[in-house]
Amino acid sequence: MYFCYSYTDNLEMLKQRLKSLYESRAQLDDDLKKKVVFKRSLEREMNSLNPEIKSLISQRDRLIGRITKLGVSAQRINRYLTQDATFESPYGSMVSDTDSWPHHDERTWLLREVDRPKADELLKGQPDGTFLIRLSSTSASTERYALSIQ
């Protein structure tokens, strides 16, 4: 079955299609303009966050240095930093996994060869609560210890 359209019918149909195409183009142009504006606002927001990100990276690096000085391995630190943060406790598995905490390794706090003046010197400038255990200098016995704390 063939449809026979007159030239005027074809012309009207083509005009409608052309009008539809122009409307679609105008809608696409509007959408593109909105997306460009949104992209620019996101870029401004991201650029405004750069100083804060740099500050947080610096703070993270300082804290990693402090934790490393306490005897925690870099591998362990990286494992905690890359864990998914979906724990019930804000400390996650760090709380339940205490066997590898620095205080379980006596090399991080027991200094047998340090006397009191040297202990005071080592603790100077350390955060409050920093401590070390040393052999007592007032006892002849090697079984007596002294606590030095900042």
C-alpha positions, -999 to 999 in steps of 0.1 A, spaced: 0 0 0 14 33 -11 7 66 6 5 95 -18 12 128 -2 9 160 -20 38 184 -21 21 207 4 16 178 28 53 169 25 63 204 30 42 208 61 57 175 75 92 187 68 85 220 84 73 203 116 103 180 117 126 210 112 108 229 140 112 198 162 149 197 154 153 234 162 135 229 195 156 199 204 188 219 196 177 248 218 169 224 246 204 208 242 220 242 242 203 251 274 213 218 290 249 223 279 250 258 293 236 246 327 262 218 328 290 243 320 278 265 349 276 235 372 311 223 362 325 258 369 309 259 403 323 224 411 358 235 400 356 266 422 345 245 451 373 220 445 399 247 443 387 263 475 392 229 492 429 227 481 444 245 511 424 224 535 434 192 517 471 202 519 468 210 556 451 176 562 479 158 543 505 176 563 487 167 596 484 131 585 522 129 577 530 144 611 508 119 628 522 90 608 557 102 619 546 102 656 530 68 653 561 54 636 583 67 664 561 47 688 572 15 670 542 9 648 552 -5 614 545 15 582 527 -15 568 503 -15 598 497 22 595 489 19 558 466 -10 565 446 12 590 446 42 567 432 22 537 405 3 557 369 9 549 355 33 575 323 13 583 331 2 618 307 1 647 334 17 669 351 49 657 384 30 663 373 -1 643 395 -32 646 423 -12 662 407 -16 695 403 -53 693 437 -60 679 459 -48 708 486 -75 705 506 -54 682 502 -20 700 535 -4 709 532 -10 746 533 -48 739 568 -43 725 591 -35 754 617 -20 731 594 10 727 593 18 765 618 -3 784 653 13 783 675 -6 807 707 13 800 692 48 806 697 67 839 674 94 853 690 125 837 691 107 803 654 97 807 645 133 815 664 144 784 646 118 762 612 129 775 618 166 772 595 181 745 574 149 742 536 150 747 521 147 781 517 111 791 548 99 773 567 75 795 596 51 797 606 24 822 643 22 833 663 3 859 662 21 892 694 39 900 687 39 937 686 1 940 715 -23 937 691 -50 925 685 -54 888 649 -63 896 637 -28 905 625 -4 879 616 33 878 590 50 858 598 83 841 569 102 827 564 135 809 
